[in-house]
Amino acid sequence: MGTGAELVSVEARFERADSGATDVVLSGLPDSVIRESRGRWMCALKEARLALRPGKLYLNLVPSARRKTGGALDLPLALAAAAASGHLEGRALEGTLFLGELGIDGRLHAVPGGLAAAVAARAAGLEELVAPRATAEEAAWLPGARACAAERLGAVVAALSGAGPPLEPLVPREVDASPRGGPSLDDVRGQALAKRALCVAAAGAHGLLLVGPPGAGKSMLARRLIGLLPAPTLEERIEVTRVLSAAGAWPGGLVHERPFRAPHHTTSYAGLVGGGAPPQPGEITLAHRGLLFLDELPEFRREALEALREPLETGRLTLARAGARLELPARFQLVAAMNPCPCGYRGHPRLVSWVRRPSRRRHRAVGRAPRTAPP
């Protein structure tokens, strides 16, 4: 849910019949994607030569009172059906988390949220995770996680039944963690007071508001604050990567830099805070453990700015909707920039600020009488 994961158990029961087709009864509040998965995993079972016998197959998703979404349950549904029909021993499925989307040819396709699934599996005491390669590689980055990759359903069944080689756990390859050549304060000439403000904000994790005319360097300075922050710890890297994975933007390993998000001022309330149908993380969650830069601050919608109060104080955001309730992390540092007036040049040493005023002709055209002097 949100940037985390909740474990789902698949219960299966098979009642054999003498003739006829296999009738599948699926319960536990599945969404349309899971209901349509019946054809996918039944074709995948046939490709693995594990066709179901005539009868009635009952599949229940626990907890049954919470709605299930996505295609990550294809693999556990297929394995539960195979075990209920006698192709597998039920004990072979214990202590392992299975997730992955199945194609009709039996191949496994990656699903988002591998790192969040590994965190949930570790919290539940599960010893192993089996998933498609891309998802398993993501889960393997969690310290102490045993993540195994599989390409096809047949390979998973053969490893569980002992008819094939066991699945080997993946060992993540550490990528180059050297700092990248990002924006630096060394590139800025002058601006001594602004540089001092950036250093103070970076040292104390303070919010910062930059006010000045267009071209003064507000955006340039704000983008260089990220280079002054300390490198994220291992736990912070896991948190940031889990957020990106839930949003479908896994970077291919654990992130090494803090996020920097700069949404446009036309961003909607749901885009900034989070929401939608189904609810999705917003920009403040994507900026978790990093910087959120709001340029042209007065142009943002008031209700969106007012919604930043609680996340700035608590570091978390709770989205309560009719169909879901999400707990999202939102511990970010806020940096904003704005002009001193609508035209932007108030206080400028050379340019004159101006304000458009309605003309008298317009007042007279709409019928307003001119003001007369008192007697």
Long-range contacts (C-beta under 8 A, 24 or more apart in sequence): 1-324, 1-325, 1-326, 1-327, 2-246, 2-279, 2-281, 2-285, 2-319, 2-326, 2-327, 2-328, 3-116, 3-242, 3-243, 3-246, 3-281, 3-285, 3-328, 3-329, 4-116, 4-119, 4-120, 4-242, 4-246, 4-327, 5-113, 5-116, 5-117, 5-119, 5-120, 6-66, 6-120, 7-97, 7-120, 7-121, 7-124, 8-61, 8-62, 8-63, 8-68, 8-73, 8-76, 9-61, 9-62, 10-59, 10-60, 10-61, 10-62, 10-73, 10-76, 10-77, 10-79, 10-80, 11-58, 11-59, 11-60, 11-61, 11-62, 11-80, 12-57, 12-58, 12-59, 12-60, 12-80, 12-81, 12-83, 12-84, 13-57, 13-58, 13-84, 14-52, 14-53, 14-55, 14-56, 14-57, 14-58, 14-81, 14-84, 14-85, 14-86, 15-55, 15-56, 15-57, 15-58, 16-53, 16-54, 16-55, 17-54, 17-55, 17-56, 18-54, 19-54, 20-54, 20-55, 21-54, 22-52, 22-53, 22-54, 22-55, 22-56, 22-57, 23-55, 23-56, 23-57, 24-57, 24-59, 24-81, 25-56, 25-57, 25-58, 25-59, 26-59, 26-60, 26-61, 27-58, 27-59, 27-60, 27-61, 27-64, 28-59, 28-60, 28-61, 28-62, 28-63, 28-64, 28-68, 29-61, 29-64, 29-65, 29-66, 29-67, 29-68, 30-61, 30-68, 30-73, 31-67, 31-68, 31-69, 31-70, 33-69, 33-70, 33-71, 34-61, 34-68, 34-69, 34-70, 34-71, 34-73, 34-77, 37-71, 37-73, 37-74, 37-77, 37-102, 39-104, 40-74, 40-101, 40-102, 40-103, 40-104, 41-74, 41-75, 41-77, 41-78, 41-81, 41-102, 41-153, 42-81, 43-104, 43-105, 43-106, 44-74, 44-78, 44-102, 44-103, 44-104, 44-105, 44-106, 44-153, 45-78, 45-81, 45-82, 45-153, 47-104, 47-105, 47-106, 47-153, 47-154, 48-106, 48-152, 48-153, 48-154, 48-157, 49-154, 50-82, 50-85, 50-87, 50-157, 52-81, 52-85, 53-85, 55-85, 57-81, 57-84, 57-85, 67-323, 67-324, 69-278, 70-111, 71-101, 71-109, 71-111, 72-99, 72-100, 72-101, 72-111, 72-113, 72-117, 73-99, 74-100, 74-101, 74-102, 75-99, 75-100, 75-101, 75-102, 75-108, 75-130, 75-131, 75-153, 75-156, 78-102, 78-153, 79-156, 79-157, 79-160, 82-157, 87-157, 87-161, 88-157, 88-160, 88-161, 89-160, 89-161, 92-160, 92-161, 93-160, 95-126, 95-127, 95-128, 96-126, 96-127, 96-128, 96-129, 96-130, 97-121, 97-126, 97-128, 97-129, 97-130, 98-129, 98-130, 98-131, 98-156, 99-129, 99-130, 99-131, 99-135, 100-130, 100-131, 100-132, 100-135, 100-150, 101-132, 102-153, 106-152, 106-153, 106-154, 107-151, 107-152, 107-153, 108-132, 108-133, 108-150, 108-151, 108-152, 108-153, 108-156, 110-134, 110-135, 111-135, 112-245, 112-246, 112-247, 112-248, 112-250, 113-245, 113-246, 114-138, 114-139, 114-147, 114-245, 114-250, 115-139, 115-141, 115-142, 115-238, 115-241, 115-242, 115-245, 115-250, 116-242, 116-245, 116-246, 118-142, 118-145, 118-147, 119-238, 119-242, 121-145, 128-169, 130-156, 130-167, 136-170, 137-170, 137-172, 138-241, 138-245, 138-250, 140-169, 140-170, 140-171, 140-172, 141-172, 141-238, 141-241, 141-253, 141-254, 142-238, 143-234, 172-253, 173-253, 174-253, 175-252, 175-253, 175-256, 177-256, 179-231, 179-257, 180-257, 182-226, 182-227, 182-257, 183-220, 183-223, 183-224, 183-226, 183-227, 184-224, 184-227, 185-224, 185-227, 185-228, 187-224, 188-217, 188-220, 188-221, 188-224, 191-217, 191-221, 194-221, 195-221, 198-224, 198-225, 198-228, 199-228, 201-225, 201-333, 201-335, 202-228, 202-229, 205-333, 206-333, 207-312, 207-333, 207-334, 207-335, 207-336, 208-334, 208-335, 208-336, 209-297, 209-335, 209-336, 209-337, 209-338, 210-335, 210-336, 210-337, 210-338, 211-337, 211-338, 211-339, 211-340, 212-337, 212-339, 212-340, 213-339, 213-340, 213-344, 213-345, 213-346, 213-347, 213-348, 213-351, 214-339, 214-344, 214-345, 218-295, 218-337, 219-293, 219-295, 219-337, 222-291, 222-293, 222-295, 222-335, 222-337, 223-260, 223-262, 223-293, 225-291, 225-333, 225-335, 226-257, 226-258, 226-260, 226-290, 226-291, 229-258, 229-290, 229-291, 229-333, 231-256, 231-257, 232-256, 232-257, 232-258, 232-289, 236-289, 239-288, 239-289, 239-329, 240-288, 240-289, 240-290, 243-281, 243-285, 243-286, 243-288, 243-329, 244-286, 246-281, 247-280, 247-281, 247-286, 258-289, 258-290, 258-291, 259-286, 259-287, 259-288, 259-289, 259-290, 259-291, 260-287, 260-290, 260-291, 260-293, 261-286, 261-287, 261-290, 261-291, 261-292, 261-293, 261-332, 262-292, 262-293, 262-294, 262-295, 263-292, 263-294, 265-294, 265-295, 265-296, 265-297, 265-299, 265-300, 266-299, 267-300, 267-304, 268-301, 268-304, 269-301, 269-303, 269-304, 269-307, 272-300, 272-304, 272-307, 273-304, 273-307, 273-308, 273-311, 273-317, 273-319, 274-317, 274-319, 274-326, 274-328, 275-319, 275-321, 277-321, 277-323, 278-323, 278-324, 279-319, 279-321, 279-324, 279-326, 281-328, 282-328, 284-308, 284-311, 284-317, 284-330, 284-332, 285-317, 285-328, 285-329, 285-330, 287-330, 287-332, 288-329, 288-330, 288-331, 288-332, 289-331, 289-332, 290-332, 290-333, 291-332, 291-333, 291-334, 291-335, 292-332, 292-333, 292-334, 292-335, 293-335, 293-336, 293-337, 294-334, 294-335, 294-336, 294-337, 295-336, 295-337, 296-337, 296-338, 296-339, 297-336, 297-337, 297-338, 298-338, 298-339, 308-334
